[in-house]
Amino acid sequence: MTDYNTAKTTLDSIIRNACDEKEIDFSSIQLNEELNLIESGIFDSLGLLQLIAELEEQLGIEIDLSEEDPEDFTQYSKLLDIIAKQ
């Protein structure tokens, strides 16, 4: 099981890097349960798959996409919960 704080720090870092690449002001992003990673423009569908691969690599986990609701990967708080239970 991944420590919640480690999961959050890693996810936040990847989101920050994605914001930098897309020239989105990271300080304007509210990292909370309301944040939709696609609607905010931070990631597109391919970007979400890359995000998941990056999380798996950095945290040494394997996320079984078939066991989760695909919509949960677009919501910051739900994705964080998925990572933390790995």
MDAnalysis code that builds the backbone (N, CA, C; Angstrom):
import MDAnalysis as mda
import numpy as np

u = mda.Universe.empty(258, n_residues=86, atom_resindex=np.repeat(np.arange(86), 3), trajectory=True)
u.add_TopologyAttr("name", ["N", "CA", "C"] * 86)
u.add_TopologyAttr("resid", np.arange(1, 87))
u.add_TopologyAttr("resname", ["MET", "THR", "ASP", "TYR", "ASN", "THR", "ALA", "LYS", "THR", "THR", "LEU", "ASP", "SER", "ILE", "ILE", "ARG", "ASN", "ALA", "CYS", "ASP", "GLU", "LYS", "GLU", "ILE", "ASP", "PHE", "SER", "SER", "ILE", "GLN", "LEU", "ASN", "GLU", "GLU", "LEU", "ASN", "LEU", "ILE", "GLU", "SER", "GLY", "ILE", "PHE", "ASP", "SER", "LEU", "GLY", "LEU", "LEU", "GLN", "LEU", "ILE", "ALA", "GLU", "LEU", "GLU", "GLU", "GLN", "LEU", "GLY", "ILE", "GLU", "ILE", "ASP", "LEU", "SER", "GLU", "GLU", "ASP", "PRO", "GLU", "ASP", "PHE", "THR", "GLN", "TYR", "SER", "LYS", "LEU", "LEU", "ASP", "ILE", "ILE", "ALA", "LYS", "GLN"])
u.atoms.positions = np.array([
    [0.847, -1.183, 0.000],
    [0.000, 0.000, 0.000],
    [0.896, 1.252, 0.000],
    [0.566, 2.198, -0.831],
    [1.343, 3.433, -0.944],
    [0.894, 4.426, 0.125],
    [1.860, 5.016, 0.797],
    [1.575, 6.046, 1.787],
    [0.848, 7.215, 1.109],
    [-0.211, 7.698, 1.747],
    [-1.036, 8.768, 1.172],
    [-0.200, 10.020, 0.855],
    [0.662, 10.417, 1.778],
    [1.465, 11.627, 1.559],
    [2.441, 11.455, 0.398],
    [3.014, 10.267, 0.285],
    [3.912, 9.991, -0.846],
    [3.135, 10.035, -2.153],
    [1.953, 9.424, -2.149],
    [1.107, 9.440, -3.341],
    [0.756, 10.870, -3.738],
    [0.371, 11.686, -2.768],
    [-0.015, 13.077, -3.028],
    [1.166, 13.883, -3.558],
    [2.309, 13.742, -2.924],
    [3.500, 14.480, -3.351],
    [3.878, 14.115, -4.785],
    [3.823, 12.827, -5.108],
    [4.183, 12.366, -6.448],
    [3.176, 12.863, -7.476],
    [1.889, 12.706, -7.188],
    [0.851, 13.171, -8.105],
    [0.951, 14.680, -8.320],
    [1.125, 15.430, -7.249],
    [1.229, 16.886, -7.359],
    [2.429, 17.292, -8.210],
    [3.542, 16.592, -8.044],
    [4.744, 16.893, -8.823],
    [4.517, 16.647, -10.311],
    [3.865, 15.551, -10.643],
    [3.587, 15.243, -12.050],
    [2.620, 16.273, -12.636],
    [1.631, 16.664, -11.858],
    [0.687, 17.692, -12.318],
    [1.415, 19.019, -12.527],
    [2.303, 19.372, -11.603],
    [3.079, 20.614, -11.745],
    [3.889, 20.589, -13.044],
    [4.549, 19.471, -13.322],
    [5.341, 19.351, -14.553],
    [4.463, 19.466, -15.791],
    [3.274, 18.848, -15.750],
    [2.346, 18.940, -16.888],
    [1.885, 20.385, -17.091],
    [1.632, 21.080, -15.993],
    [1.235, 22.498, -16.080],
    [2.359, 23.317, -16.706],
    [3.590, 23.064, -16.284],
    [4.730, 23.781, -16.851],
    [4.837, 23.552, -18.352],
    [4.656, 22.303, -18.775],
    [4.746, 21.975, -20.197],
    [3.654, 22.662, -21.013],
    [2.479, 22.830, -20.420],
    [1.352, 23.452, -21.127],
    [1.221, 24.939, -20.813],
    [2.189, 25.471, -20.078],
    [2.201, 26.875, -19.691],
    [0.937, 27.272, -18.941],
    [0.508, 26.379, -18.047],
    [-0.620, 26.643, -17.153],
    [-0.032, 27.056, -15.813],
    [-0.545, 28.130, -15.245],
    [-0.055, 28.609, -13.956],
    [-0.478, 27.638, -12.858],
    [0.490, 26.848, -12.365],
    [0.195, 25.830, -11.354],
    [-0.424, 26.445, -10.105],
    [-0.020, 27.648, -9.752],
    [-0.543, 28.279, -8.538],
    [-2.030, 28.619, -8.664],
    [-2.546, 28.625, -9.891],
    [-3.973, 28.909, -10.083],
    [-4.826, 27.637, -10.003],
    [-4.176, 26.484, -9.929],
    [-4.884, 25.207, -9.875],
    [-5.211, 24.864, -8.423],
    [-6.462, 24.553, -8.172],
    [-6.901, 24.124, -6.834],
    [-6.867, 22.594, -6.797],
    [-5.888, 22.050, -6.087],
    [-5.766, 20.601, -5.978],
    [-6.718, 20.104, -4.901],
    [-7.947, 19.853, -5.315],
    [-8.972, 19.397, -4.377],
    [-9.897, 18.421, -5.085],
    [-10.913, 17.965, -4.374],
    [-11.805, 16.940, -4.926],
    [-12.580, 17.419, -6.145],
    [-12.665, 18.711, -6.345],
    [-13.405, 19.261, -7.486],
    [-12.592, 19.263, -8.777],
    [-11.275, 19.121, -8.678],
    [-10.414, 19.261, -9.852],
    [-10.579, 18.088, -10.814],
    [-11.005, 18.404, -12.026],
    [-11.080, 17.428, -13.099],
    [-9.852, 17.647, -13.973],
    [-9.009, 16.646, -14.070],
    [-7.723, 16.783, -14.744],
    [-7.838, 16.985, -16.245],
    [-8.962, 16.574, -16.833],
    [-9.174, 16.787, -18.273],
    [-9.840, 18.133, -18.514],
    [-10.926, 18.410, -17.804],
    [-11.645, 19.679, -18.003],
    [-10.774, 20.891, -17.690],
    [-9.813, 20.725, -16.790],
    [-8.923, 21.828, -16.443],
    [-7.898, 22.100, -17.539],
    [-7.766, 21.160, -18.487],
    [-6.809, 21.324, -19.575],
    [-5.418, 20.829, -19.251],
    [-5.223, 20.277, -18.062],
    [-3.895, 19.804, -17.676],
    [-3.526, 18.555, -18.473],
    [-4.477, 17.643, -18.638],
    [-4.243, 16.409, -19.375],
    [-5.359, 16.185, -20.393],
    [-5.024, 15.458, -21.459],
    [-6.032, 14.912, -22.350],
    [-6.053, 13.408, -22.091],
    [-6.802, 12.655, -22.863],
    [-6.933, 11.219, -22.575],
    [-5.589, 10.493, -22.676],
    [-4.783, 10.832, -23.659],
    [-3.463, 10.225, -23.779],
    [-2.578, 10.659, -22.609],
    [-2.694, 11.907, -22.233],
    [-1.927, 12.429, -21.107],
    [-2.256, 11.706, -19.809],
    [-3.528, 11.323, -19.639],
    [-3.911, 10.569, -18.434],
    [-3.233, 9.209, -18.405],
    [-3.143, 8.554, -19.554],
    [-2.447, 7.266, -19.610],
    [-0.969, 7.439, -19.287],
    [-0.380, 8.521, -19.773],
    [1.019, 8.808, -19.458],
    [1.185, 9.115, -17.971],
    [0.219, 9.822, -17.401],
    [0.229, 10.123, -15.973],
    [0.214, 8.831, -15.161],
    [-0.660, 7.908, -15.528],
    [-0.758, 6.640, -14.810],
    [0.548, 5.857, -14.920],
    [1.127, 5.825, -16.120],
    [2.403, 5.128, -16.318],
    [3.503, 5.764, -15.468],
    [3.516, 7.075, -15.406],
    [4.517, 7.795, -14.602],
    [4.329, 7.505, -13.112],
    [3.087, 7.481, -12.659],
    [2.810, 7.154, -11.260],
    [3.272, 5.740, -10.931],
    [2.974, 4.804, -11.822],
    [3.397, 3.426, -11.597],
    [4.913, 3.322, -11.499],
    [5.595, 4.020, -12.389],
    [7.066, 3.977, -12.403],
    [7.655, 4.619, -11.147],
    [7.198, 5.815, -10.817],
    [7.779, 6.535, -9.687],
    [7.466, 5.893, -8.335],
    [6.270, 5.305, -8.234],
    [5.855, 4.738, -6.950],
    [6.072, 3.224, -6.870],
    [6.459, 2.598, -7.977],
    [6.678, 1.165, -7.988],
    [5.405, 0.372, -7.745],
    [4.307, 0.849, -8.339],
    [3.007, 0.198, -8.167],
    [2.476, -0.227, -9.525],
    [1.418, -1.014, -9.506],
    [0.707, -1.377, -10.733],
    [-0.765, -1.082, -10.511],
    [-1.313, -0.226, -11.359],
    [-2.720, 0.146, -11.259],
    [-3.491, -0.666, -12.289],
    [-4.429, -1.474, -11.814],
    [-5.256, -2.284, -12.706],
    [-6.429, -1.422, -13.183],
    [-6.321, -0.967, -14.423],
    [-7.326, -0.056, -14.968],
    [-8.701, -0.701, -15.060],
    [-8.751, -2.025, -15.177],
    [-10.034, -2.706, -15.322],
    [-10.821, -2.758, -14.010],
    [-10.141, -2.518, -12.890],
    [-10.804, -2.588, -11.590],
    [-11.393, -1.252, -11.131],
    [-11.165, -0.199, -11.898],
    [-11.598, 1.135, -11.492],
    [-12.534, 1.742, -12.526],
    [-13.376, 2.637, -12.083],
    [-14.242, 3.399, -12.972],
    [-13.360, 4.389, -13.744],
    [-13.384, 4.359, -15.070],
    [-12.539, 5.264, -15.853],
    [-12.695, 6.740, -15.472],
    [-13.892, 7.149, -15.085],
    [-14.113, 8.538, -14.678],
    [-13.287, 8.918, -13.456],
    [-12.996, 7.936, -12.608],
    [-12.239, 8.211, -11.390],
    [-10.821, 8.687, -11.688],
    [-10.296, 8.331, -12.852],
    [-8.942, 8.756, -13.210],
    [-8.893, 10.226, -13.615],
    [-10.053, 10.820, -13.891],
    [-10.067, 12.228, -14.280],
    [-10.206, 13.156, -13.075],
    [-10.644, 12.629, -11.956],
    [-10.846, 13.426, -10.738],
    [-9.624, 13.323, -9.831],
    [-9.053, 14.447, -9.477],
    [-7.841, 14.486, -8.660],
    [-7.985, 13.659, -7.389],
    [-9.019, 13.903, -6.612],
    [-9.148, 13.230, -5.312],
    [-9.388, 11.728, -5.471],
    [-10.147, 11.334, -6.479],
    [-10.419, 9.913, -6.691],
    [-9.169, 9.201, -7.179],
    [-8.399, 9.869, -8.048],
    [-7.144, 9.286, -8.518],
    [-6.181, 9.129, -7.350],
    [-6.128, 10.107, -6.494],
    [-5.271, 10.026, -5.311],
    [-5.660, 8.842, -4.436],
    [-6.940, 8.621, -4.267],
    [-7.423, 7.466, -3.483],
    [-7.019, 6.151, -4.137],
    [-7.115, 6.086, -5.468],
    [-6.718, 4.870, -6.197],
    [-5.240, 4.584, -5.964],
    [-4.422, 5.617, -6.075],
    [-2.974, 5.449, -5.903],
    [-2.657, 5.004, -4.482],
    [-3.285, 5.634, -3.513],
    [-2.976, 5.371, -2.108],
    [-3.346, 3.957, -1.672],
    [-4.262, 3.316, -2.372],
    [-4.656, 1.960, -1.965],
    [-3.835, 0.888, -2.672],
    [-2.904, 1.299, -3.520],
    [-2.050, 0.341, -4.250],
    [-0.915, -0.146, -3.361],
])
